[in-house]
Amino acid sequence: MYCDASGTVIRGAMRAKECARFLGIGVSTFWRWEAKGIVPKGIRLTPRCTVWPVEVLQALLSRQNTVRGKKINV
């Protein structure tokens, strides 16, 4: 779960475009990261719709910021 700009807590899953925005990267970079294993494989809902749990993305963001020595509020 994460908070949007208005402070509303959001749970669930996000598509690639939303994930990229959440991580602060481009969509093509997000897909490249998935191919390299930096981002775990998503959950395929249909042949054209893949989603990632918000909790997984938060853990990834937290882990990366810990490695870089940054502290952020998620």
Long-range contacts (C-beta under 8 A, 24 or more apart in sequence): 1-54, 1-55, 1-58, 2-54, 2-57, 2-58, 2-74, 10-54, 11-54, 12-53, 12-54, 13-43, 13-51, 13-52, 13-53, 13-54, 14-51, 14-52, 14-54, 14-57, 15-49, 15-50, 15-51, 16-42, 16-50, 16-52, 19-52, 19-57, 22-57, 22-61, 23-57, 23-60, 23-61
